[in-house]
Amino acid sequence: KNYGSDRYFKLYDKLSSWMRWHNCCSWLRSIKIKHKVKYYLQSRLFPTVLTSIPLGVLAYIVMQPFSEELNGVVHFLPGALQSSLYTAFVFLAVQVNRLISIVLFQNILFKGELYMPTTCQLLWSDDQIELGIKQQIHDKIKTMFNIELLTPDEEASEEKKARKRIAFATSQIRNSLRGNPLLHQHNIEYGFWRNFIGGCVLAVFLSGILHIFSIQNHIGWLQNLSVWMLVGYLVPVLLNKMFIGWYGRRYTKVLLEQFLSLRS
């Protein structure tokens, strides 16, 4: 027998298997990176840019006293510095907008996750999902995650406990659906509107400051612009429940549909 050839082929098979596994892991990592980049651009950066007009005006006002002196050194320097300052403001605003949206909508409007659509729709007292489908979801949660949700009678007497358990279960559902392209797209849409409205809150605050500044310094164009910005950014803030609620329900629908399609 040719033992040397056998060892060679075994080594070749192991190496081939390792390479296939490595290529698969590399592909999965690239998919995750693409999803993260896409989410950051569309859900965080784009809404910040749309709500950054007051930041651009603020950067212009801050740099205006130095423009003549800097222009004497290099003619394009004032514009470059204004652009750099605006860019820095935008990247800072990405984090601030996210913080505002989490505090306003996740902690105040939805009380953490206890009153999010993903929690409310799985309550027996909520009629948005047909009872038979809801029972299938409850059974699948028990099978996949070993989490037993409360019965209708238990829920009626201990609603807060029921909400907490459902919130934990839905976090496990989201983890099981990581990488799902349809759910990822709806998550981006929901994140866009949540962060956009958070950005509008900051934009309204800055527009108010700019309006006061324009009145004190008798700057007509800034006074008119700040009024338009105040009105434009205030509307989404006042309608936040409608936008967040509608996109939250759409996200919940897709989440539960995709969960039911998973193999246990």
Salt bridges, closest charged atoms under 4 A:
GLU113 OE2 - ARG174 NH2 3.32
GLU148 OE1 - LYS142 NZ 3.92
GLU159 OE2 - ARG163 NE 2.91
GLU189 OE1 - ARG250 NH1 3.53
GLU257 OE2 - LYS253 NZ 2.66
